[in-house]
Amino acid sequence: MALNPQLRDILTLFRDLSRNNVNVEVYDTAIIERRPNIPTEEIHNYLNQLVSLEYIKEVSHRPSGANFRLYNITKEGIKALTNQDLK
């Protein structure tokens, strides 16, 4: 599936921040800080879309009361970017 430019941009940020490691957790706030021109709500919508595509997954051990979410890029997410880079 071809990603639209906005989803590709967010997924590329995950790849860069995690250094292609599916075990490295990325804060949603790190994504928001790096894209100040995109409203926070819109970024959360992109994150939800990437989760539904199984390109990222939310980490389940988030501390209670935390005002952030943690995500991992998945092998499928890395593969999707690699396939698009080859085109």
Phi, psi and omega in degrees: 000131178282132179274143173289160186303325181291315178294321178298318179299313180294316179295323177297322175299317177301315180299315182293316182291327180269352183056042179062025181250117182291349180264354180270127181273140180241128177285141174298329180294331177294323177292314181299317180296327183275352177229066184293342180278353179254127179302145182304317180300320179293320177297318178297325176296318177297318179298317178298321178295318179294325175295316181295331176278354182065032176268338170223162175222145178281136178282134187275348184262040177290135179299142179295141180082001180289142179258032177218166175235148178249140180226156169239142170286150180257167176301324179296322178295316177297317181296319180299319178290320180296317178297321179287328178294331182282343182281000000 
